[in-house]
């Protein structure tokens, strides 16, 4: 397989896109089932009390991204016949990354 390796994004990349990283955190990651990325999964961002805050759909490579306030968050991924959940701590000045593994 040929092609460039996946490029990691930096906070500077987001600043150039107009994201105010002094006020918002970046939460990004991948949804997988087994070792395969899951395209089209719904990823929900839940706040520290479990309240729904936002939802995105994963890309063709299983990737997702949220911009949120600093704090403790839960990522819940949903795909046909499978769910997964992981907690993440979002801090200003850092990109929080997470892999959400789906299980039946």
ROPAPA-38869 format. One record per residue: x negated, y negated, z of N, C-alpha, C in turn; residue in one letter. Coordinates in nm, 3 decimals, always signed. Example, Ala and Ser with C-alpha at 12.3 -4.5 7.8 and 13.67 -1.06 7.14 Angstrom:
# ROPAPA-38869
     n.u     n.v     n.w    ca.u    ca.v    ca.w     c.u     c.v     c.w res
  -1.319  +0.569  +0.780  -1.230  +0.450  +0.780  -1.320  +0.330  +0.780   A
  -1.285  +0.225  +0.708  -1.367  +0.106  +0.714  -1.290  -0.003  +0.787   S
# end
This chain:
# ROPAPA-38869
     n.u     n.v     n.w    ca.u    ca.v    ca.w     c.u     c.v     c.w res
  -0.084  +0.116  +0.000  +0.000  +0.000  +0.000  -0.090  -0.123  +0.000   X
  -0.063  -0.218  -0.087  -0.141  -0.340  -0.098  -0.063  -0.457  -0.042   X
  -0.133  -0.564  -0.017  -0.067  -0.686  +0.029  -0.138  -0.744  +0.148   X
  -0.105  -0.868  +0.176  -0.166  -0.937  +0.289  -0.110  -0.882  +0.419   X
  -0.193  -0.879  +0.523  -0.143  -0.834  +0.652  -0.044  -0.935  +0.707   X
  +0.042  -0.892  +0.798  +0.138  -0.982  +0.861  +0.064  -1.095  +0.931   X
  +0.113  -1.214  +0.913  +0.048  -1.331  +0.972  +0.120  -1.368  +1.101   X
  +0.044  -1.387  +1.208  +0.103  -1.432  +1.334  +0.122  -1.581  +1.328   X
  +0.236  -1.626  +1.378  +0.266  -1.769  +1.380  +0.216  -1.829  +1.510   X
  +0.182  -1.956  +1.503  +0.137  -2.029  +1.620  +0.237  -2.139  +1.653   X
  +0.222  -2.199  +1.771  +0.309  -2.310  +1.807  +0.293  -2.426  +1.709   X
  +0.174  -2.445  +1.656  +0.151  -2.551  +1.557  +0.236  -2.528  +1.432   X
  +0.252  -2.402  +1.392  +0.337  -2.371  +1.277  +0.480  -2.420  +1.302   X
  +0.531  -2.396  +1.422  +0.667  -2.438  +1.455  +0.678  -2.590  +1.463   X
  +0.576  -2.656  +1.518  +0.576  -2.802  +1.524  +0.584  -2.862  +1.384   X
  +0.509  -2.805  +1.290  +0.514  -2.854  +1.153  +0.652  -2.838  +1.091   X
  +0.731  -2.744  +1.142  +0.867  -2.722  +1.092  +0.970  -2.808  +1.165   X
  +0.922  -2.892  +1.259  +1.012  -2.982  +1.329  +1.068  -2.929  +1.461   X
  +1.018  -2.817  +1.508  +1.062  -2.763  +1.637  +0.986  -2.835  +1.748   X
  +1.057  -2.888  +1.847  +0.993  -2.958  +1.958  +0.950  -2.856  +2.063   X
  +0.828  -2.804  +2.048  +0.779  -2.699  +2.138  +0.746  -2.752  +2.277   X
  +0.757  -2.884  +2.298  +0.741  -2.939  +2.433  +0.870  -2.923  +2.513   X
  +0.981  -2.895  +2.444  +1.111  -2.880  +2.510  +1.172  -2.742  +2.494   X
  +1.135  -2.671  +2.387  +1.192  -2.540  +2.359  +1.084  -2.434  +2.355   X
  +1.122  -2.314  +2.394  +1.031  -2.201  +2.382  +1.065  -2.122  +2.256   X
  +0.973  -2.039  +2.214  +0.994  -1.951  +2.100  +0.997  -1.808  +2.154   X
  +1.104  -1.738  +2.121  +1.117  -1.596  +2.155  +1.132  -1.522  +2.024   X
  +1.039  -1.431  +1.995  +1.046  -1.359  +1.868  +1.004  -1.215  +1.889   X
  +1.039  -1.132  +1.793  +1.001  -0.992  +1.804  +1.059  -0.908  +1.693   X
  +1.064  -0.778  +1.721  +1.108  -0.679  +1.623  +1.201  -0.579  +1.691   X
  +1.301  -0.535  +1.616  +1.388  -0.427  +1.660  +1.345  -0.301  +1.586   X
  +1.323  -0.194  +1.662  +1.281  -0.067  +1.603  +1.369  +0.047  +1.653   X
  +1.370  +0.153  +1.574  +1.431  +0.280  +1.615  +1.329  +0.385  +1.579   X
  +1.276  +0.452  +1.680  +1.161  +0.538  +1.658  +1.044  +0.446  +1.627   X
  +0.978  +0.469  +1.518  +0.869  +0.379  +1.480  +0.906  +0.289  +1.362   X
  +1.033  +0.293  +1.322  +1.078  +0.219  +1.204  +1.150  +0.089  +1.243   X
  +1.123  -0.020  +1.171  +1.197  -0.144  +1.195  +1.342  -0.128  +1.150   X
  +1.432  -0.200  +1.218  +1.575  -0.190  +1.187  +1.623  -0.323  +1.127   X
  +1.657  -0.319  +1.001  +1.712  -0.437  +0.933  +1.861  -0.448  +0.964   X
  +1.909  -0.570  +0.975  +2.053  -0.592  +0.992  +2.107  -0.566  +1.131   X
  +2.021  -0.548  +1.229  +2.068  -0.532  +1.367  +2.106  -0.668  +1.423   X
  +2.203  -0.671  +1.511  +2.240  -0.794  +1.580  +2.160  -0.803  +1.708   X
  +2.094  -0.916  +1.730  +2.018  -0.937  +1.853  +2.084  -1.051  +1.929   X
  +2.124  -1.023  +2.051  +2.190  -1.123  +2.136  +2.092  -1.174  +2.240   X
  +2.097  -1.303  +2.265  +2.018  -1.368  +2.368  +2.111  -1.397  +2.484   X
  +2.080  -1.335  +2.599  +2.161  -1.352  +2.720  +2.080  -1.426  +2.825   X
  +2.144  -1.520  +2.893  +2.071  -1.598  +2.994  +2.051  -1.516  +3.122   X
  +1.993  -1.579  +3.223  +1.959  -1.510  +3.348  +2.078  -1.452  +3.422   X
  +2.201  -1.499  +3.391  +2.321  -1.445  +3.456  +2.392  -1.343  +3.367   X
  +2.334  -1.316  +3.249  +2.394  -1.221  +3.157  +2.492  -1.281  +3.059   X
  +2.505  -1.414  +3.061  +2.597  -1.482  +2.970  +2.539  -1.490  +2.829   X
  +2.624  -1.466  +2.731  +2.588  -1.476  +2.591  +2.548  -1.619  +2.558   X
  +2.434  -1.635  +2.489  +2.386  -1.767  +2.450  +2.377  -1.782  +2.299   X
  +2.326  -1.681  +2.230  +2.308  -1.689  +2.085  +2.296  -1.549  +2.028   X
  +2.308  -1.541  +1.895  +2.294  -1.413  +1.825  +2.234  -1.437  +1.688   X
  +2.144  -1.350  +1.648  +2.086  -1.353  +1.513  +2.087  -1.211  +1.458   X
  +2.069  -1.201  +1.326  +2.060  -1.072  +1.259  +1.914  -1.052  +1.218   X
  +1.862  -0.932  +1.239  +1.722  -0.905  +1.204  +1.701  -0.909  +1.053   X
  +1.578  -0.944  +1.017  +1.537  -0.949  +0.877  +1.521  -0.808  +0.822   X
  +1.482  -0.799  +0.696  +1.458  -0.670  +0.632  +1.347  -0.592  +0.703   X
  +1.259  -0.662  +0.775  +1.150  -0.597  +0.848  +1.179  -0.587  +0.998   X
  +1.306  -0.607  +1.036  +1.347  -0.591  +1.175  +1.310  -0.708  +1.265   X
  +1.268  -0.819  +1.210  +1.223  -0.933  +1.291  +1.337  -1.027  +1.327   X
  +1.321  -1.093  +1.442  +1.418  -1.192  +1.488  +1.343  -1.306  +1.558   X
  +1.413  -1.419  +1.577  +1.352  -1.535  +1.643  +1.461  -1.621  +1.706   X
  +1.433  -1.667  +1.827  +1.520  -1.762  +1.897  +1.436  -1.880  +1.944   X
  +1.500  -1.996  +1.958  +1.442  -2.112  +2.023  +1.531  -2.138  +2.144   X
  +1.472  -2.142  +2.263  +1.552  -2.148  +2.385  +1.480  -2.227  +2.493   X
  +1.551  -2.256  +2.599  +1.493  -2.322  +2.715  +1.400  -2.224  +2.787   X
  +1.305  -2.276  +2.863  +1.220  -2.187  +2.943  +1.305  -2.108  +3.044   X
  +1.262  -1.988  +3.076  +1.331  -1.909  +3.176  +1.333  -1.761  +3.144   X
  +1.413  -1.690  +3.223  +1.429  -1.545  +3.207  +1.546  -1.519  +3.114   X
  +1.523  -1.435  +3.015  +1.623  -1.402  +2.915  +1.630  -1.252  +2.895   X
  +1.743  -1.205  +2.845  +1.760  -1.065  +2.806  +1.790  -1.063  +2.657   X
  +1.724  -0.974  +2.586  +1.750  -0.951  +2.444  +1.823  -0.818  +2.434   X
  +1.941  -0.820  +2.372  +2.019  -0.697  +2.354  +2.040  -0.678  +2.205   X
  +1.993  -0.566  +2.152  +2.006  -0.536  +2.009  +2.114  -0.431  +1.988   X
  +2.192  -0.452  +1.883  +2.303  -0.363  +1.850  +2.295  -0.327  +1.703   X
  +2.302  -0.198  +1.675  +2.308  -0.147  +1.538  +2.405  -0.030  +1.541   X
  +2.458  +0.012  +1.425  +2.553  +0.123  +1.426  +2.498  +0.244  +1.503   X
  +2.569  +0.282  +1.609  +2.534  +0.401  +1.686  +2.415  +0.387  +1.778   X
  +2.362  +0.266  +1.796  +2.242  +0.250  +1.880  +2.238  +0.111  +1.945   X
  +2.181  +0.106  +2.065  +2.162  -0.021  +2.135  +2.026  -0.019  +2.204   X
  +1.979  -0.136  +2.240  +1.855  -0.149  +2.315  +1.852  -0.282  +2.386   X
  +1.776  -0.289  +2.493  +1.772  -0.411  +2.571  +1.635  -0.427  +2.635   X
  +1.589  -0.552  +2.643  +1.460  -0.581  +2.705  +1.467  -0.721  +2.765   X
  +1.396  -0.741  +2.875  +1.387  -0.873  +2.937  +1.261  -0.943  +2.891   X
  +1.268  -1.076  +2.885  +1.153  -1.155  +2.843  +1.151  -1.285  +2.924   X
  +1.032  -1.331  +2.955  +1.012  -1.457  +3.025  +0.959  -1.558  +2.924   X
  +1.036  -1.662  +2.899  +0.998  -1.765  +2.801  +0.937  -1.884  +2.875   X
  +0.818  -1.925  +2.829  +0.747  -2.036  +2.891  +0.706  -2.137  +2.785   X
  +0.712  -2.264  +2.822  +0.664  -2.368  +2.730  +0.517  -2.345  +2.702   X
  +0.477  -2.370  +2.578  +0.338  -2.356  +2.541  +0.296  -2.215  +2.504   X
  +0.390  -2.122  +2.505  +0.361  -1.983  +2.468  +0.472  -1.928  +2.379   X
  +0.436  -1.838  +2.291  +0.536  -1.765  +2.214  +0.562  -1.634  +2.287   X
  +0.686  -1.614  +2.330  +0.723  -1.489  +2.398  +0.758  -1.386  +2.291   X
  +0.693  -1.271  +2.296  +0.719  -1.166  +2.198  +0.777  -1.043  +2.267   X
  +0.863  -0.973  +2.194  +0.926  -0.854  +2.251  +0.959  -0.756  +2.140   X
  +0.949  -0.629  +2.172  +0.998  -0.524  +2.084  +1.117  -0.461  +2.152   X
  +1.228  -0.457  +2.081  +1.349  -0.395  +2.134  +1.365  -0.261  +2.064   X
  +1.356  -0.154  +2.142  +1.369  -0.018  +2.088  +1.513  +0.028  +2.102   X
  +1.569  +0.077  +1.994  +1.707  +0.125  +1.994  +1.713  +0.273  +2.030   X
  +1.815  +0.307  +2.105  +1.841  +0.446  +2.141  +1.990  +0.472  +2.120   X
  +2.023  +0.596  +2.085  +2.164  +0.632  +2.062  +2.239  +0.637  +2.192   X
# end
